[in-house]
Amino acid sequence: MDYRWRYQDEQGRDVDGPDVTFADQADAEDWFGERWQDLANAGVAGVTLLRAESEVYGPMSLGPAS
């Protein structure tokens, strides 16, 4: 099953983001690790990793740690 990211705004609503799928969790996490700052700069406030339609983990904030 494919992995993909779901993107959320500050209120937790889904927003558009790159429509990319990955063969495994490690590939998805590597991709995110290289692009999280670009996503944050584009207004994405949080992400959730999905496997098919099931949540693997998240939402994970892209903001500064509190």
Phi and psi restraints in degrees (range 20) as a CNS / XPLOR table:
assign (resid 1 and name C) (resid 2 and name N)
       (resid 2 and name CA) (resid 2 and name C) 1.0 -81.2 20.0 2
assign (resid 2 and name N) (resid 2 and name CA)
       (resid 2 and name C) (resid 3 and name N) 1.0 151.0 20.0 2
assign (resid 2 and name C) (resid 3 and name N)
       (resid 3 and name CA) (resid 3 and name C) 1.0 -106.8 20.0 2
assign (resid 3 and name N) (resid 3 and name CA)
       (resid 3 and name C) (resid 4 and name N) 1.0 149.5 20.0 2
assign (resid 3 and name C) (resid 4 and name N)
       (resid 4 and name CA) (resid 4 and name C) 1.0 -156.3 20.0 2
assign (resid 4 and name N) (resid 4 and name CA)
       (resid 4 and name C) (resid 5 and name N) 1.0 165.9 20.0 2
assign (resid 4 and name C) (resid 5 and name N)
       (resid 5 and name CA) (resid 5 and name C) 1.0 -103.4 20.0 2
assign (resid 5 and name N) (resid 5 and name CA)
       (resid 5 and name C) (resid 6 and name N) 1.0 141.2 20.0 2
assign (resid 5 and name C) (resid 6 and name N)
       (resid 6 and name CA) (resid 6 and name C) 1.0 -107.6 20.0 2
assign (resid 6 and name N) (resid 6 and name CA)
       (resid 6 and name C) (resid 7 and name N) 1.0 136.2 20.0 2
assign (resid 6 and name C) (resid 7 and name N)
       (resid 7 and name CA) (resid 7 and name C) 1.0 -109.5 20.0 2
assign (resid 7 and name N) (resid 7 and name CA)
       (resid 7 and name C) (resid 8 and name N) 1.0 139.8 20.0 2
assign (resid 7 and name C) (resid 8 and name N)
       (resid 8 and name CA) (resid 8 and name C) 1.0 -129.3 20.0 2
assign (resid 8 and name N) (resid 8 and name CA)
       (resid 8 and name C) (resid 9 and name N) 1.0 154.7 20.0 2
assign (resid 8 and name C) (resid 9 and name N)
       (resid 9 and name CA) (resid 9 and name C) 1.0 -90.8 20.0 2
assign (resid 9 and name N) (resid 9 and name CA)
       (resid 9 and name C) (resid 10 and name N) 1.0 -173.5 20.0 2
assign (resid 9 and name C) (resid 10 and name N)
       (resid 10 and name CA) (resid 10 and name C) 1.0 -59.2 20.0 2
assign (resid 10 and name N) (resid 10 and name CA)
       (resid 10 and name C) (resid 11 and name N) 1.0 -28.9 20.0 2
assign (resid 10 and name C) (resid 11 and name N)
       (resid 11 and name CA) (resid 11 and name C) 1.0 -90.5 20.0 2
assign (resid 11 and name N) (resid 11 and name CA)
       (resid 11 and name C) (resid 12 and name N) 1.0 2.8 20.0 2
assign (resid 11 and name C) (resid 12 and name N)
       (resid 12 and name CA) (resid 12 and name C) 1.0 84.1 20.0 2
assign (resid 12 and name N) (resid 12 and name CA)
       (resid 12 and name C) (resid 13 and name N) 1.0 8.6 20.0 2
assign (resid 12 and name C) (resid 13 and name N)
       (resid 13 and name CA) (resid 13 and name C) 1.0 -82.3 20.0 2
assign (resid 13 and name N) (resid 13 and name CA)
       (resid 13 and name C) (resid 14 and name N) 1.0 144.5 20.0 2
assign (resid 13 and name C) (resid 14 and name N)
       (resid 14 and name CA) (resid 14 and name C) 1.0 -65.1 20.0 2
assign (resid 14 and name N) (resid 14 and name CA)
       (resid 14 and name C) (resid 15 and name N) 1.0 139.1 20.0 2
assign (resid 14 and name C) (resid 15 and name N)
       (resid 15 and name CA) (resid 15 and name C) 1.0 -131.0 20.0 2
assign (resid 15 and name N) (resid 15 and name CA)
       (resid 15 and name C) (resid 16 and name N) 1.0 162.7 20.0 2
assign (resid 15 and name C) (resid 16 and name N)
       (resid 16 and name CA) (resid 16 and name C) 1.0 -70.3 20.0 2
assign (resid 16 and name N) (resid 16 and name CA)
       (resid 16 and name C) (resid 17 and name N) 1.0 146.6 20.0 2
assign (resid 16 and name C) (resid 17 and name N)
       (resid 17 and name CA) (resid 17 and name C) 1.0 -158.2 20.0 2
assign (resid 17 and name N) (resid 17 and name CA)
       (resid 17 and name C) (resid 18 and name N) 1.0 -178.0 20.0 2
assign (resid 17 and name C) (resid 18 and name N)
       (resid 18 and name CA) (resid 18 and name C) 1.0 -57.4 20.0 2
assign (resid 18 and name N) (resid 18 and name CA)
       (resid 18 and name C) (resid 19 and name N) 1.0 130.5 20.0 2
assign (resid 18 and name C) (resid 19 and name N)
       (resid 19 and name CA) (resid 19 and name C) 1.0 -93.5 20.0 2
assign (resid 19 and name N) (resid 19 and name CA)
       (resid 19 and name C) (resid 20 and name N) 1.0 83.7 20.0 2
assign (resid 19 and name C) (resid 20 and name N)
       (resid 20 and name CA) (resid 20 and name C) 1.0 -124.2 20.0 2
assign (resid 20 and name N) (resid 20 and name CA)
       (resid 20 and name C) (resid 21 and name N) 1.0 136.9 20.0 2
assign (resid 20 and name C) (resid 21 and name N)
       (resid 21 and name CA) (resid 21 and name C) 1.0 -116.4 20.0 2
assign (resid 21 and name N) (resid 21 and name CA)
       (resid 21 and name C) (resid 22 and name N) 1.0 155.9 20.0 2
assign (resid 21 and name C) (resid 22 and name N)
       (resid 22 and name CA) (resid 22 and name C) 1.0 -133.0 20.0 2
assign (resid 22 and name N) (resid 22 and name CA)
       (resid 22 and name C) (resid 23 and name N) 1.0 148.3 20.0 2
assign (resid 22 and name C) (resid 23 and name N)
       (resid 23 and name CA) (resid 23 and name C) 1.0 -71.8 20.0 2
assign (resid 23 and name N) (resid 23 and name CA)
       (resid 23 and name C) (resid 24 and name N) 1.0 -28.9 20.0 2
assign (resid 23 and name C) (resid 24 and name N)
       (resid 24 and name CA) (resid 24 and name C) 1.0 -148.5 20.0 2
assign (resid 24 and name N) (resid 24 and name CA)
       (resid 24 and name C) (resid 25 and name N) 1.0 167.9 20.0 2
assign (resid 24 and name C) (resid 25 and name N)
       (resid 25 and name CA) (resid 25 and name C) 1.0 -62.3 20.0 2
assign (resid 25 and name N) (resid 25 and name CA)
       (resid 25 and name C) (resid 26 and name N) 1.0 -40.3 20.0 2
assign (resid 25 and name C) (resid 26 and name N)
       (resid 26 and name CA) (resid 26 and name C) 1.0 -61.2 20.0 2
assign (resid 26 and name N) (resid 26 and name CA)
       (resid 26 and name C) (resid 27 and name N) 1.0 -41.7 20.0 2
assign (resid 26 and name C) (resid 27 and name N)
       (resid 27 and name CA) (resid 27 and name C) 1.0 -63.4 20.0 2
assign (resid 27 and name N) (resid 27 and name CA)
       (resid 27 and name C) (resid 28 and name N) 1.0 -41.8 20.0 2
assign (resid 27 and name C) (resid 28 and name N)
       (resid 28 and name CA) (resid 28 and name C) 1.0 -63.1 20.0 2
assign (resid 28 and name N) (resid 28 and name CA)
       (resid 28 and name C) (resid 29 and name N) 1.0 -43.2 20.0 2
assign (resid 28 and name C) (resid 29 and name N)
       (resid 29 and name CA) (resid 29 and name C) 1.0 -69.2 20.0 2
assign (resid 29 and name N) (resid 29 and name CA)
       (resid 29 and name C) (resid 30 and name N) 1.0 -37.2 20.0 2
assign (resid 29 and name C) (resid 30 and name N)
       (resid 30 and name CA) (resid 30 and name C) 1.0 -62.4 20.0 2
assign (resid 30 and name N) (resid 30 and name CA)
       (resid 30 and name C) (resid 31 and name N) 1.0 -46.0 20.0 2
assign (resid 30 and name C) (resid 31 and name N)
       (resid 31 and name CA) (resid 31 and name C) 1.0 -59.2 20.0 2
assign (resid 31 and name N) (resid 31 and name CA)
       (resid 31 and name C) (resid 32 and name N) 1.0 -46.8 20.0 2
assign (resid 31 and name C) (resid 32 and name N)
       (resid 32 and name CA) (resid 32 and name C) 1.0 -62.0 20.0 2
assign (resid 32 and name N) (resid 32 and name CA)
       (resid 32 and name C) (resid 33 and name N) 1.0 -41.7 20.0 2
assign (resid 32 and name C) (resid 33 and name N)
       (resid 33 and name CA) (resid 33 and name C) 1.0 -59.4 20.0 2
assign (resid 33 and name N) (resid 33 and name CA)
       (resid 33 and name C) (resid 34 and name N) 1.0 -30.2 20.0 2
assign (resid 33 and name C) (resid 34 and name N)
       (resid 34 and name CA) (resid 34 and name C) 1.0 -85.6 20.0 2
assign (resid 34 and name N) (resid 34 and name CA)
       (resid 34 and name C) (resid 35 and name N) 1.0 -17.6 20.0 2
assign (resid 34 and name C) (resid 35 and name N)
       (resid 35 and name CA) (resid 35 and name C) 1.0 -124.3 20.0 2
assign (resid 35 and name N) (resid 35 and name CA)
       (resid 35 and name C) (resid 36 and name N) 1.0 1.3 20.0 2
assign (resid 35 and name C) (resid 36 and name N)
       (resid 36 and name CA) (resid 36 and name C) 1.0 -60.5 20.0 2
assign (resid 36 and name N) (resid 36 and name CA)
       (resid 36 and name C) (resid 37 and name N) 1.0 -36.8 20.0 2
assign (resid 36 and name C) (resid 37 and name N)
       (resid 37 and name CA) (resid 37 and name C) 1.0 -67.0 20.0 2
assign (resid 37 and name N) (resid 37 and name CA)
       (resid 37 and name C) (resid 38 and name N) 1.0 -39.9 20.0 2
assign (resid 37 and name C) (resid 38 and name N)
       (resid 38 and name CA) (resid 38 and name C) 1.0 -62.0 20.0 2
assign (resid 38 and name N) (resid 38 and name CA)
       (resid 38 and name C) (resid 39 and name N) 1.0 -40.8 20.0 2
assign (resid 38 and name C) (resid 39 and name N)
       (resid 39 and name CA) (resid 39 and name C) 1.0 -62.8 20.0 2
assign (resid 39 and name N) (resid 39 and name CA)
       (resid 39 and name C) (resid 40 and name N) 1.0 -46.3 20.0 2
assign (resid 39 and name C) (resid 40 and name N)
       (resid 40 and name CA) (resid 40 and name C) 1.0 -60.9 20.0 2
assign (resid 40 and name N) (resid 40 and name CA)
       (resid 40 and name C) (resid 41 and name N) 1.0 -42.2 20.0 2
assign (resid 40 and name C) (resid 41 and name N)
       (resid 41 and name CA) (resid 41 and name C) 1.0 -64.1 20.0 2
assign (resid 41 and name N) (resid 41 and name CA)
       (resid 41 and name C) (resid 42 and name N) 1.0 -26.4 20.0 2
assign (resid 41 and name C) (resid 42 and name N)
       (resid 42 and name CA) (resid 42 and name C) 1.0 -85.8 20.0 2
assign (resid 42 and name N) (resid 42 and name CA)
       (resid 42 and name C) (resid 43 and name N) 1.0 0.6 20.0 2
assign (resid 42 and name C) (resid 43 and name N)
       (resid 43 and name CA) (resid 43 and name C) 1.0 101.8 20.0 2
assign (resid 43 and name N) (resid 43 and name CA)
       (resid 43 and name C) (resid 44 and name N) 1.0 3.3 20.0 2
assign (resid 43 and name C) (resid 44 and name N)
       (resid 44 and name CA) (resid 44 and name C) 1.0 -76.8 20.0 2
assign (resid 44 and name N) (resid 44 and name CA)
       (resid 44 and name C) (resid 45 and name N) 1.0 126.4 20.0 2
assign (resid 44 and name C) (resid 45 and name N)
       (resid 45 and name CA) (resid 45 and name C) 1.0 -100.2 20.0 2
assign (resid 45 and name N) (resid 45 and name CA)
       (resid 45 and name C) (resid 46 and name N) 1.0 -22.2 20.0 2
assign (resid 45 and name C) (resid 46 and name N)
       (resid 46 and name CA) (resid 46 and name C) 1.0 -158.4 20.0 2
assign (resid 46 and name N) (resid 46 and name CA)
       (resid 46 and name C) (resid 47 and name N) 1.0 160.1 20.0 2
assign (resid 46 and name C) (resid 47 and name N)
       (resid 47 and name CA) (resid 47 and name C) 1.0 -137.1 20.0 2
assign (resid 47 and name N) (resid 47 and name CA)
       (resid 47 and name C) (resid 48 and name N) 1.0 153.7 20.0 2
assign (resid 47 and name C) (resid 48 and name N)
       (resid 48 and name CA) (resid 48 and name C) 1.0 -129.9 20.0 2
assign (resid 48 and name N) (resid 48 and name CA)
       (resid 48 and name C) (resid 49 and name N) 1.0 132.0 20.0 2
assign (resid 48 and name C) (resid 49 and name N)
       (resid 49 and name CA) (resid 49 and name C) 1.0 -86.0 20.0 2
assign (resid 49 and name N) (resid 49 and name CA)
       (resid 49 and name C) (resid 50 and name N) 1.0 128.9 20.0 2
assign (resid 49 and name C) (resid 50 and name N)
       (resid 50 and name CA) (resid 50 and name C) 1.0 -115.6 20.0 2
assign (resid 50 and name N) (resid 50 and name CA)
       (resid 50 and name C) (resid 51 and name N) 1.0 145.1 20.0 2
assign (resid 50 and name C) (resid 51 and name N)
       (resid 51 and name CA) (resid 51 and name C) 1.0 -117.8 20.0 2
assign (resid 51 and name N) (resid 51 and name CA)
       (resid 51 and name C) (resid 52 and name N) 1.0 111.7 20.0 2
assign (resid 51 and name C) (resid 52 and name N)
       (resid 52 and name CA) (resid 52 and name C) 1.0 58.3 20.0 2
assign (resid 52 and name N) (resid 52 and name CA)
       (resid 52 and name C) (resid 53 and name N) 1.0 -118.3 20.0 2
assign (resid 52 and name C) (resid 53 and name N)
       (resid 53 and name CA) (resid 53 and name C) 1.0 -109.1 20.0 2
assign (resid 53 and name N) (resid 53 and name CA)
       (resid 53 and name C) (resid 54 and name N) 1.0 4.9 20.0 2
assign (resid 53 and name C) (resid 54 and name N)
       (resid 54 and name CA) (resid 54 and name C) 1.0 -92.0 20.0 2
assign (resid 54 and name N) (resid 54 and name CA)
       (resid 54 and name C) (resid 55 and name N) 1.0 137.6 20.0 2
assign (resid 54 and name C) (resid 55 and name N)
       (resid 55 and name CA) (resid 55 and name C) 1.0 -74.1 20.0 2
assign (resid 55 and name N) (resid 55 and name CA)
       (resid 55 and name C) (resid 56 and name N) 1.0 128.6 20.0 2
assign (resid 55 and name C) (resid 56 and name N)
       (resid 56 and name CA) (resid 56 and name C) 1.0 -87.0 20.0 2
assign (resid 56 and name N) (resid 56 and name CA)
       (resid 56 and name C) (resid 57 and name N) 1.0 -49.5 20.0 2
assign (resid 56 and name C) (resid 57 and name N)
       (resid 57 and name CA) (resid 57 and name C) 1.0 -163.1 20.0 2
assign (resid 57 and name N) (resid 57 and name CA)
       (resid 57 and name C) (resid 58 and name N) 1.0 162.3 20.0 2
assign (resid 57 and name C) (resid 58 and name N)
       (resid 58 and name CA) (resid 58 and name C) 1.0 123.1 20.0 2
assign (resid 58 and name N) (resid 58 and name CA)
       (resid 58 and name C) (resid 59 and name N) 1.0 176.9 20.0 2
assign (resid 58 and name C) (resid 59 and name N)
       (resid 59 and name CA) (resid 59 and name C) 1.0 -72.6 20.0 2
assign (resid 59 and name N) (resid 59 and name CA)
       (resid 59 and name C) (resid 60 and name N) 1.0 146.9 20.0 2
assign (resid 59 and name C) (resid 60 and name N)
       (resid 60 and name CA) (resid 60 and name C) 1.0 -115.8 20.0 2
assign (resid 60 and name N) (resid 60 and name CA)
       (resid 60 and name C) (resid 61 and name N) 1.0 124.0 20.0 2
assign (resid 60 and name C) (resid 61 and name N)
       (resid 61 and name CA) (resid 61 and name C) 1.0 -70.9 20.0 2
assign (resid 61 and name N) (resid 61 and name CA)
       (resid 61 and name C) (resid 62 and name N) 1.0 143.2 20.0 2
assign (resid 61 and name C) (resid 62 and name N)
       (resid 62 and name CA) (resid 62 and name C) 1.0 -100.2 20.0 2
assign (resid 62 and name N) (resid 62 and name CA)
       (resid 62 and name C) (resid 63 and name N) 1.0 2.3 20.0 2
assign (resid 62 and name C) (resid 63 and name N)
       (resid 63 and name CA) (resid 63 and name C) 1.0 -82.4 20.0 2
assign (resid 63 and name N) (resid 63 and name CA)
       (resid 63 and name C) (resid 64 and name N) 1.0 176.2 20.0 2
assign (resid 63 and name C) (resid 64 and name N)
       (resid 64 and name CA) (resid 64 and name C) 1.0 -64.2 20.0 2
assign (resid 64 and name N) (resid 64 and name CA)
       (resid 64 and name C) (resid 65 and name N) 1.0 148.3 20.0 2
assign (resid 64 and name C) (resid 65 and name N)
       (resid 65 and name CA) (resid 65 and name C) 1.0 -65.7 20.0 2
assign (resid 65 and name N) (resid 65 and name CA)
       (resid 65 and name C) (resid 66 and name N) 1.0 141.4 20.0 2
